[in-house]
Amino acid sequence: MTTRRTFMGVAAGFAAALMGTTALAADVTLTLEHFLPAQANVPVQVLDVWADKIEAESGGRIEIERYPSMQLGGTPPELIDHVQDGIVDLGWTVVGYTPGRFPRTEVFELPFMVTDARAASYAYAKIFEEQMADEDFKDVKIIGTWVHGPGMFHTNKPVTKPEDLQGMKIRGGSRLVNDLLTRVGAEPIGMPVPAVSEALSKGVLDGTTIPWEVTPAVKVSELVSNHTEFEGPALYNLTFVLAMNKDKYESLDDDLKAIIDANSGVPFSIFAGGTQADADGPARQIAVDRGNNIITVSQADAEAAWAPITAPIYETWVADMNAKGIDGQALIDEAKQLMSEYTPDMDTWGK
C-alpha cells in the first residue's frame, strides 16, 4: 500500500509538473540568427534586449530562440535570404554583405556622411518607411534599421594620411569604402567581420575597417596596434537591418503582431544605433590600456586630405542611383535634412 501510494504521489507530481510546463509553453517560437558571438555587444545590448522585451510583453506567448555565430548554417551574406526563405524567422545582418541589392541604404554608407549614429538611424528609419519598405525590402518584414558608430582604420602600421594606405591589404567595410581604398592604392579585401581575426593573425590582412565597438569580439586591438579615428563626420558607417520572415509575421495573432509592431520602427532603430555607438568608448579603452597607438585625424585635415578623394565617390554613387531610377542627390539631401532634425527626446524605446 505504501509503495502504491508513493508511486501515485510521484505520478501526480509528474502530471502536475507536465501540466504546468504545458501551461507555460509559448504559443509561438521564433528563431533569431546573427553572425557575431553571443557575448558580443550587439547581441547582448540590442538583440537580446529586444527579444527579452517581446517575450515579456507577450506574457511568454512568444519565445525567441537565439542562434549566434551562424549556428544554423550558412554564411553572413546569406542571412537575409535565410529570413526571406523562412529558414530562420528573424535575422540581424549587415546590409552591405549583399552589395547593390538594397541600394537606397548606401546613402548612409557614403564617406564622411554621418556624424551621429542616433541621428543617422532616425533618418534611415524614416527613409525606410517612405521609400524602402515597399521597394528594397518588400520581401521581408523589417523590425529596425540602424547604423553603427564611426568606422575607422585598424592597421599593422600607422595610417595618418591617404597615401599611408598604399599597397596595404585592408578589409573594406562596404562597397563604397572599397572604392575609397582602391582610389588610395590599397587592396580592398571583402570578408564578413567574423573572419577578420584569423585574416589579421595570418597576415592575409594588413588592417581592417570596423568601428571600435566590435573590436573586442574579433580581438583586433590584440592583433594590430595602430588605430586611426576621425574627428567630425565618420570615415564611413555601415547599415544594418533586423528582419523577420513576412509569412511568419502574418501568421501571428493580431495581438502578437501588435507587440512586434510596437517594438519596431523609428524608436527601436534609434535605440539600436545609439546603443551600438555607445559601446565604442569601452572598446576604445581596451586599446588605450594596451598602450596601442591611436591616431586622431582632425576634421580640418580630413577635409583637406581625404575630401578630394571622396568627392568622386559621391559623384559615381549619384550616377549609379540615377541609372537605377533613384534620384541619388535627392536621397543625399533628404538624409542630411532628416539627420539635422533628430533630437535626443526621440530616443524613447524601452524608456
C-alpha positions in Angstrom: 0.0 0.0 0.0 2.8 2.4 0.9 4.6 1.6 -2.3 1.4 2.2 -4.3 0.8 5.5 -2.6 4.3 6.6 -3.2 4.0 5.8 -6.9 0.7 7.6 -7.2 2.2 10.6 -5.5 5.1 10.7 -7.8 2.9 10.2 -10.8 0.6 13.0 -9.7 3.5 15.3 -9.1 4.9 14.5 -12.6 1.4 15.2 -14.1 1.2 18.5 -12.3 4.6 19.5 -13.5 3.8 18.5 -17.0 0.6 20.5 -16.9 2.5 23.4 -15.5 5.0 23.2 -18.3 2.3 23.0 -20.9 0.6 26.0 -19.4 3.8 28.0 -19.6 4.7 26.8 -23.1 4.9 29.5 -25.7 2.3 29.8 -28.5 4.9 30.8 -31.0 8.6 30.0 -31.1 10.8 32.3 -33.3 14.3 31.6 -34.3 16.8 34.6 -34.4 20.1 34.2 -36.1 23.1 36.5 -36.5 26.8 36.3 -37.2 28.5 37.5 -34.0 29.5 35.6 -30.9 26.7 35.5 -28.3 28.8 37.7 -25.9 29.4 40.5 -28.4 27.9 43.9 -27.8 25.1 43.9 -30.4 23.7 40.5 -29.3 23.9 41.4 -25.6 22.9 45.0 -25.6 20.5 45.2 -28.6 19.2 41.8 -29.9 18.7 40.1 -26.5 17.2 43.3 -25.0 14.7 43.4 -27.9 13.9 39.6 -27.7 13.5 39.7 -24.0 11.1 42.6 -24.3 9.0 40.8 -26.9 8.8 37.7 -24.7 7.9 39.7 -21.6 5.2 41.8 -23.3 3.7 38.7 -24.9 3.4 37.1 -21.4 5.5 34.3 -22.6 3.3 33.5 -25.6 6.3 34.3 -27.9 9.6 32.6 -27.3 12.7 33.7 -29.2 15.5 31.2 -29.7 18.8 32.9 -30.4 21.5 31.4 -32.6 24.8 33.4 -32.7 27.7 32.8 -35.0 25.6 31.4 -37.8 24.9 28.3 -35.7 22.1 27.3 -38.1 24.5 27.2 -41.0 25.3 29.3 -44.0 27.4 32.5 -44.2 26.6 36.0 -43.1 25.9 37.2 -46.6 23.2 34.5 -46.8 21.3 35.7 -43.7 18.8 38.0 -45.5 17.9 35.1 -47.8 17.5 32.8 -44.8 14.9 35.2 -43.4 13.2 35.7 -46.7 13.0 32.0 -47.4 11.8 31.1 -43.9 15.0 29.1 -42.9 15.0 31.4 -39.9 12.3 33.7 -38.6 14.5 36.6 -37.6 17.9 37.7 -38.7 20.2 40.6 -38.0 22.7 41.4 -40.7 24.9 44.0 -42.4 23.1 45.2 -45.5 26.4 45.7 -47.3 27.0 42.0 -47.2 24.8 41.9 -50.3 26.2 44.9 -52.2 23.8 46.6 -54.7 20.8 44.7 -53.5 19.3 47.4 -51.3 20.7 50.5 -53.0 19.0 53.2 -51.0 20.6 52.2 -47.8 24.0 53.1 -49.2 23.3 56.8 -48.7 24.3 56.3 -45.0 27.5 54.4 -46.0 29.0 57.3 -48.1 32.3 58.5 -46.7 32.1 61.4 -44.2 28.3 61.4 -44.4 27.3 60.6 -40.8 28.3 62.4 -37.6 25.9 60.9 -35.1 24.6 57.3 -35.1 21.3 58.1 -33.4 20.6 60.9 -35.9 21.5 58.6 -38.9 19.5 55.7 -37.5 16.5 58.1 -37.2 16.9 59.3 -40.7 17.5 55.8 -42.1 14.3 54.6 -40.4 12.3 57.5 -41.8 13.5 57.0 -45.3 12.9 53.2 -44.9 9.2 53.9 -44.1 8.9 56.4 -47.0 10.9 54.6 -49.7 12.4 51.3 -48.8 9.6 49.3 -47.2 7.7 48.7 -50.5 10.8 48.7 -52.7 14.2 47.5 -51.4 12.8 45.4 -48.5 9.4 44.4 -49.9 10.0 40.7 -49.4 10.7 40.8 -45.6 9.2 42.5 -42.5 11.8 44.9 -41.2 11.9 45.4 -37.4 14.7 48.0 -37.3 17.2 49.9 -39.4 20.3 51.5 -38.0 23.9 52.3 -38.4 26.9 51.8 -36.1 29.3 54.4 -34.7 32.2 55.9 -36.6 34.0 53.4 -38.9 37.8 53.7 -38.8 41.1 52.0 -39.7 42.9 49.4 -37.5 46.2 48.6 -39.1 49.6 46.9 -38.5 51.4 50.2 -39.3 50.3 53.8 -38.7 47.9 55.5 -41.1 47.7 59.3 -40.8 47.0 60.3 -44.4 45.6 58.6 -47.5 49.0 57.7 -49.1 49.9 55.6 -46.0 47.4 53.0 -47.2 49.3 52.5 -50.5 49.9 48.8 -51.1 48.1 47.7 -47.8 45.6 44.9 -47.8 42.6 46.2 -45.9 39.3 44.6 -45.2 36.7 47.1 -46.5 33.5 47.8 -44.6 31.3 48.3 -47.6 31.3 48.7 -51.4 31.9 52.4 -51.0 34.8 52.0 -48.6 36.3 49.5 -51.0 36.1 52.2 -53.7 37.9 54.7 -51.4 40.6 52.1 -50.6 41.1 51.4 -54.3 41.5 55.2 -55.0 44.3 55.5 -52.5 46.2 52.5 -53.8 45.2 49.9 -51.1 43.9 46.4 -51.9 40.4 46.1 -50.6 39.6 42.6 -49.2 36.0 41.6 -48.8 35.1 39.5 -45.8 32.5 39.3 -43.0 33.6 40.6 -39.6 34.0 37.1 -38.0 36.8 36.2 -40.5 38.9 39.3 -39.6 40.7 37.8 -36.6 42.2 34.9 -38.5 43.0 37.0 -41.5 44.9 39.5 -39.4 46.7 36.8 -37.4 47.9 35.1 -40.6 48.9 38.2 -42.4 46.2 37.9 -45.0 45.2 41.5 -44.0 47.3 44.4 -43.0 44.3 46.1 -41.4 40.6 46.4 -41.3 37.8 48.9 -41.2 35.4 48.5 -38.3 34.1 50.7 -35.6 35.6 50.5 -32.1 32.5 48.7 -30.8 33.2 45.3 -32.5 37.0 45.2 -31.9 36.8 43.2 -28.7 34.7 40.4 -30.3 37.3 39.9 -33.0 40.3 40.7 -30.8 41.5 43.5 -33.2 43.3 45.5 -30.5 45.4 42.4 -29.7 46.3 41.7 -33.4 47.2 45.3 -34.6 48.4 48.2 -32.6 47.5 51.2 -34.7 44.1 52.8 -34.9 43.1 55.8 -37.0 39.9 57.7 -36.0 38.4 60.9 -37.4 37.0 63.9 -35.8 33.7 65.2 -37.2 31.9 63.1 -39.7 32.9 59.4 -39.8 35.1 57.9 -42.4 32.2 55.6 -43.1 29.2 53.8 -41.4 27.5 50.5 -42.2 23.8 49.9 -42.3 22.0 47.1 -40.5 18.6 45.6 -40.5 16.8 43.3 -38.1 14.4 41.4 -40.5 11.6 39.0 -40.0 10.1 36.5 -42.3 7.0 38.0 -43.8 4.8 34.9 -43.7 5.8 34.2 -40.1 4.8 37.7 -39.1 1.5 37.4 -40.9 0.8 34.1 -39.2 0.8 35.7 -35.8 -2.4 36.5 -33.9 -3.2 40.2 -34.2 -2.3 41.0 -30.5 1.1 39.4 -31.0 1.6 41.3 -34.3 0.8 44.5 -32.3 3.6 43.7 -29.8 6.1 43.2 -32.7 4.9 46.5 -34.3 5.2 48.4 -31.0 8.8 47.4 -30.8 9.7 48.1 -34.4 10.4 51.2 -36.5 11.9 54.6 -35.7 12.2 54.4 -31.8 13.8 51.0 -31.8 16.1 51.9 -34.6 17.4 55.0 -32.7 17.9 52.8 -29.6 19.8 50.2 -31.6 22.1 52.6 -33.4 22.7 54.6 -30.3 23.4 51.6 -28.1 25.9 50.2 -30.6 27.7 53.6 -30.8 27.8 53.9 -27.0 29.8 50.7 -26.9 32.6 52.4 -28.8 34.0 54.0 -25.7 34.6 50.9 -23.6 36.1 49.1 -26.6 38.4 52.0 -27.3 39.6 51.9 -23.7 40.9 48.4 -24.2 43.3 49.7 -26.9 44.3 52.6 -24.7 45.0 50.2 -21.8 47.2 48.1 -24.1 49.2 51.1 -25.0 48.2 51.0 -28.6 48.9 53.9 -31.0 45.7 55.9 -31.5 45.9 58.4 -34.3 43.1 61.1 -34.5 42.7 62.9 -37.8 41.3 66.4 -37.2 38.3 67.4 -39.2 40.4 70.1 -41.0 43.0 67.5 -42.0 40.2 65.1 -43.1 38.7 67.8 -45.3 42.0 68.8 -46.8 43.5 65.3 -47.4 40.5 63.0 -47.7 37.7 65.1 -49.2 39.3 65.3 -52.7 39.4 61.5 -52.8 35.8 61.0 -51.6 34.1 63.7 -53.8 34.3 61.4 -56.9 32.8 58.6 -54.9 29.7 60.8 -54.3 29.5 61.6 -58.0 29.8 58.0 -59.0 27.2 56.9 -56.5 24.7 59.5 -57.6 25.1 58.4 -61.2 24.7 54.7 -60.1 21.4 55.6 -58.3 20.1 57.7 -61.2 20.8 54.7 -63.5 18.5 52.6 -61.2 15.8 55.2 -61.4 16.6 56.6 -57.9 17.3 60.3 -57.5 20.7 59.9 -55.7 21.2 63.6 -54.9 17.7 64.0 -53.6 18.3 61.0 -51.3 21.6 62.6 -50.0 19.8 65.9 -49.4 16.9 64.1 -47.6 19.2 62.1 -45.4 21.1 65.2 -44.4 17.9 67.1 -43.6 16.5 64.2 -41.5 19.7 63.8 -39.6 19.6 67.5 -38.8 16.0 67.1 -37.4 17.0 64.5 -34.8 16.8 65.5 -31.1 17.6 63.3 -28.1 13.9 63.3 -26.9 13.2 61.0 -29.9 15.2 58.2 -28.2 12.2 56.7 -26.4 12.3 52.9 -26.9 12.4 50.9 -23.7 12.2 54.0 -21.6 
